[in-house]
Amino acid sequence: MQRHLSPIASPEVYLARHQPDHPVMFLAPDALRTSARRFLDGFGGLVTYAVKANARAEVLANLDAAGIGGFDVASPQEMAAVRALNAQAVLHYNNPVRSPAEVAAGIAAGVASWSVDETGELDKLHAVPRQAEIAVRFALPVVGAAYDFGEKFGATPEEAAKLLVRVAEAGFVPALSFHPGTQCSDPGAWVAYIAEAAGIARRAGVRIARLNVGGGFAAHRSGAAPDLEAVFAAIRQEVNRAFAGQVPDLMCEPGRAMVAEGFSLATRVKSLRSGGDVVYLNDGIYGGLTDLRDMGLSGRVRVIGPLGERRSGQMVPRVVFGPTCDSLDRLPDGLMLPADTQTGDYVLFDGMGAYSIAMSTGFNGYGVDDVVTVLSLSGHSTGAG
Ligand SMILES: Cc1ncc(COP(=O)(O)O)c(C=O)c1O
């Protein structure tokens, strides 16, 4: 596909001019940098980026330029992607299940911080230099996120206390970490985890150097944008209360909330059936819309005609299928689209930077791999372009 290097005013301008028949991801570097600044100015600790959310070189380069110096990497491939961009970047390897070859790759890449949630995984790290930080990851049955990461990773608090003792005895820099689950809108989830972290450190008799409060910060999906600053304030308040006198350094590793606002995805209506009730798009759950399967209906959708004109009819519910021959390729909650939507129109999804292009497959020859840089993602209607 074409690479587009010179910025264009907006998705509308580009679509009207080129009328692409494939899905296009629009990137606004300023929006990415604004998200980075929001975390750097508001969080009150080290801000790292969870590369898994979107590993495109443009994303890593813009976040690096904005001052994000640390990256949460889950695999040797992600380490290489970051190192290719910045040889000095700090790597945190927080996928707690690793093969021996992956551990060796992490050591070779100079990983500064590792997480573990089980004794066998700590044993695998015997060759890691002792100046490295090892964070014990624990999980609680808290709610508030779109889905719970605790089912897969994380020691119980009791196991975590024992592991923390072993980490300290082995001479590593001891830390604790958790992840409240992605798209978590409830500050109470962080508060519950932080209170438990303080209890784990107390029971272990270990003063932790750092507390990693994970990612999980919510992106704007519909209605009002999430109040990240309220979450930051709740985190700071609870850390000061729960760790009184022994407050650790703080760290976070947002993926979704860091990159979501940086991108909008333009898909195209291929066909309308059943009087318009059923819409076939040129992208679906095997492409850039994968995340909608787990996150539900997106409320941040606008429809424009092929000449850039905005559709403004009454919003009506539609059944939405993707382009592949698989009948599972359907948005489970459908979409609300304007009544005047037509075949050939573009359906733009805002806030789509996370877990979109990163999860897009080439199934049936479809998927998203065209990224176009624009000055702004908000609509500039062009009329005939
Ligand atoms: C260890 C770790 N940190 C950070 C993240 C990023 O989470 P989110 O995109 O919800 O901020 C993930 C997501 O899988 C993760 O596993």
The ligand as an SDF file (V2000), in Angstrom:
LIG
                    3D

 16 16  0  0  0  0  0  0  0  0999 V2000
    1.3930   -5.9420   31.7000 C   0  0  0  0  0  0  0  0  0  0  0  0
    0.5070   -5.0300   30.9200 C   0  0  0  0  0  0  0  0  0  0  0  0
    0.6930   -3.7070   31.0530 N   0  0  0  0  0  0  0  0  0  0  0  0
   -0.0560   -2.8140   30.3610 C   0  0  0  0  0  0  0  0  0  0  0  0
   -1.0390   -3.2380   29.5000 C   0  0  0  0  0  0  0  0  0  0  0  0
   -1.8330   -2.2100   28.7530 C   0  0  0  0  0  0  0  0  0  0  0  0
   -3.1460   -2.2160   29.1560 O   0  0  0  0  0  0  0  0  0  0  0  0
   -4.1540   -1.0850   28.6340 P   0  0  0  0  0  0  0  0  0  0  0  0
   -4.0390   -1.0770   27.1640 O   0  0  0  0  0  0  0  0  0  0  0  0
   -5.4780   -1.5110   29.1310 O   0  0  0  0  0  0  0  0  0  0  0  0
   -3.7070    0.2190   29.2350 O   0  0  0  0  0  0  0  0  0  0  0  0
   -1.2920   -4.6140   29.3500 C   0  0  0  0  0  0  0  0  0  0  0  0
   -2.3310   -5.0920   28.4400 C   0  0  0  0  0  0  0  0  0  0  0  0
   -2.4320   -6.2330   28.0790 O   0  0  0  0  0  0  0  0  0  0  0  0
   -0.4820   -5.5330   30.0920 C   0  0  0  0  0  0  0  0  0  0  0  0
   -0.6510   -6.8520   29.9540 O   0  0  0  0  0  0  0  0  0  0  0  0
  1  2  1  0
  2  3  1  0
  2 15  2  0
  3  4  2  0
  4  5  1  0
  5  6  1  0
  5 12  2  0
  6  7  1  0
  7  8  1  0
  8  9  2  0
  8 10  1  0
  8 11  1  0
 12 13  1  0
 12 15  1  0
 13 14  2  0
 15 16  1  0
M  END
$$$$
